[in-house]
Amino acid sequence: MKLYGFFRSSAAFRVRIALNLKGLDYEPAAIHLRRGEQRAPDFLKLNPQALVPALVDGERVLTQSLAIIEYLDERHPAVPLLPGTPEARARVRALAQVIACEIHPLGNLRVLQYLAKELKQDEPTVQRWFNHWIALGFGAFESLIAGHPDTGRFCHGDRPGLADVCLVPQVFNAKRYALDLAPYPTLMRIFETCMGLPAFERAQPDRQPDAE
């Protein structure tokens, strides 16, 4: 397998964690988003959205991080990232989507660049925008996991899964923009537990070959 990504991409970070948790080997291929390499014709053939990640597995090209992770979970089920019952899977998917569908799209690189370059917003304004949406989402996430009977060492139970894979990269983003994380004690406890695992630690941005 070959994973096209960018060291700081949250979505690529998710897929790296999933691959590591499953013990799957892959070849990293760097696409520098700030230099516009995602718009190169060869990459657009792989992903016309001009986004990372893209995973090449044999003849297949897969895009969108959650779709890639669920594909990996179905193809390599020995280390499951989703729980066993429909009710539990619905809970984990909902938690993952709070991050991937509600928080992340409002703070991804394309949006922040548009705010800065096209709408002429200064860096403090962009940071306020970014932190506003993360804080709103993290507040909801904390409420969903704090005290819930299915929350364990991780977001769901005592082994890492899809929700944790999505949570950790978003916390990295929040730290980069100096968001106050004290209001989210359960979320941060889970983050620290995750980062104690080699699969998460090896996937972090500054451990990637293209890190700057």
C-alpha positions, 0 to 999 in steps of 0.5 A: 500500500502507498499512502499519499499525505502531508505530515500536518494533514489531520485526515492523513494523520488518522489513516497513519494511526489506523494503519499502525494500529493494524500493523500494516506496512505502507509506503509514504508519499508526501504531497506538500499542500502549502506548495500546491502539489495536490493540484499536480496533474498526476495527483489529480488523476488519483484524487480529483478533489486535490485532497489528502489522504489517498491510499493506493492498495493494489489497483484500488485508489481510495480517498476520504479518511473515514472511508479508507479507515473503514475499508482497512477495518473490513479488509484487515479485521483482526484488530477492529476499529469498530465495536461489535454491535450496531448500537456501539458502532453507531455511537463510535461513528457519531463521535468520529463524525463530530470531529471529521464532519463538524469540526475539521472542515471548518478549520482545514487548510483550504478554509484558513487560506481562503480566510487569510488570502481572499477575505484578508483576515489577519492571523489573530482573526483566523486563529479566533475562527479556528479555535471557536469551531474546535471549542464548540465541537470539543464541548459537545464531544466532552459531553458525549463521552464524560460519564457515559457508561460505554466510555472506558480508557478510550472513547468507547471501551478499553481499546482504541478505535475509530473515534480515538483515531479522529480525536487525536489529530484534532487535539494536535491542531488545537495545541498548535493554535493554543486552544485552552484544553482545560475544559475537556478533561475526559477528552484530554485523558483519552488523548494522553492514553492514546499517545502512550501507544506506539501506533499513535506516537509514530503517526504524529506529524513530527515523526513523518519523513516530510516533517518541517 
